[in-house]
């Protein structure tokens, strides 16, 4: 899929997946956030969305978040074995991952990681 149909303020738009920062699920409803910060409704749950978007661009962080890896700007240590993913645009809540999840995500993104 290269485009998704989205509802914003009772209007339906076609949005290219490259403009989508992430999809999130809140209270059994799915939303998308564009890279410019516009929030839109999605009638599909994250499992269905993850099957539609490009597998090389989007990564399922957890049950609530499917992220376009180009929106990940970094990681910040939270505890010894936990990090916070820094996204642009930012989420209001921290996205926590353990060190194994972080290693898998870095490998998926093809990043050279130096300590």
C-alpha positions as CSV (number, residue, x, y, z in Angstrom):
1,X,0.0,0.0,0.0
2,X,1.4,3.4,-0.8
3,X,-1.7,5.4,0.1
4,X,-4.3,5.3,2.9
5,X,-7.7,6.8,3.0
6,X,-8.1,8.9,6.2
7,X,-10.9,10.9,7.9
8,X,-9.8,14.3,9.2
9,X,-12.6,16.7,10.4
10,X,-15.3,14.8,8.6
11,X,-13.4,14.9,5.3
12,X,-11.8,12.0,3.6
13,X,-8.2,12.4,2.3
14,X,-5.8,10.1,0.6
15,X,-2.4,10.2,2.4
16,X,0.8,8.6,1.1
17,X,2.3,6.3,3.6
18,X,5.6,8.3,3.5
19,X,3.7,11.2,5.1
20,X,2.6,9.0,8.0
21,X,4.7,9.1,11.2
22,X,2.9,6.3,13.1
23,X,-0.4,4.6,13.8
24,X,-1.6,4.1,17.4
25,X,-4.4,2.4,19.1
26,X,-6.3,4.1,22.0
27,X,-9.4,2.7,23.7
28,X,-10.1,0.2,20.8
29,X,-9.8,2.9,18.1
30,X,-6.9,3.3,15.7
31,X,-5.5,6.7,14.7
32,X,-2.7,7.8,12.4
33,X,-0.4,10.8,12.9
34,X,1.2,12.4,9.9
35,X,4.7,13.8,10.1
36,X,3.3,17.3,10.3
37,X,1.3,16.2,13.4
38,X,-2.2,15.9,11.9
39,X,-4.2,13.1,13.6
40,X,-6.7,11.1,11.6
41,X,-9.1,8.2,12.2
42,X,-8.6,4.8,10.8
43,X,-11.3,2.2,10.6
44,X,-8.7,-0.6,10.5
45,X,-7.0,-2.0,13.6
46,X,-3.2,-2.0,13.8
47,X,-2.9,-5.7,12.8
48,X,-4.7,-5.0,9.5
49,X,-2.7,-1.8,9.0
50,X,0.6,-3.6,9.6
51,X,-0.4,-5.9,6.8
52,X,-1.1,-3.0,4.4
53,X,1.8,-0.7,4.9
54,X,5.3,-1.2,3.6
55,X,7.1,-3.9,5.6
56,X,10.4,-2.2,5.0
57,X,9.3,1.1,6.4
58,X,6.9,0.3,9.3
59,X,7.7,-1.5,12.5
60,X,5.3,-2.8,15.1
61,X,6.7,-1.5,18.4
62,X,3.9,-3.0,20.6
63,X,0.2,-3.6,20.6
64,X,-0.5,0.1,20.6
65,X,2.0,1.5,18.1
66,X,3.0,0.9,14.5
67,X,5.8,3.3,13.5
68,X,7.3,4.6,10.3
69,X,11.0,4.1,11.1
70,X,11.9,7.5,9.5
71,X,10.0,9.1,12.4
72,X,12.3,7.6,15.0
73,X,14.9,10.2,15.9
74,X,16.7,8.3,18.7
75,X,16.7,6.3,21.9
76,X,17.2,7.5,25.5
77,X,18.1,5.2,28.3
78,X,15.3,5.0,30.9
79,X,16.6,2.2,33.2
80,X,19.5,-0.2,32.8
81,X,17.7,-2.5,30.4
82,X,14.9,-0.1,29.1
83,X,15.0,2.7,26.6
84,X,12.5,5.4,25.5
85,X,12.0,5.7,21.7
86,X,12.1,9.4,20.6
87,X,9.7,10.0,17.8
88,X,8.9,13.0,15.6
89,X,6.2,14.2,16.1
90,X,6.4,13.3,19.8
91,X,3.8,11.2,21.6
92,X,2.4,12.5,24.9
93,X,3.4,9.2,26.6
94,X,6.8,7.6,26.6
95,X,7.3,4.6,24.4
96,X,9.4,2.1,26.4
97,X,11.2,-0.9,24.9
98,X,13.6,-3.4,26.5
99,X,17.2,-3.8,25.2
100,X,16.3,-6.8,23.1
101,X,13.5,-4.9,21.4
102,X,15.8,-2.0,20.9
103,X,18.5,-4.3,19.3
104,X,15.8,-5.8,17.0
105,X,14.6,-2.4,16.0
106,X,18.1,-1.1,15.3
107,X,18.8,-4.2,13.2
108,X,15.5,-3.7,11.3
109,X,16.4,-0.1,10.5
110,X,19.9,-1.1,9.3
111,X,21.7,1.3,11.7
112,X,25.3,0.9,12.8
113,X,25.2,1.2,16.5
114,X,28.1,2.5,18.5
115,X,28.3,2.6,22.3
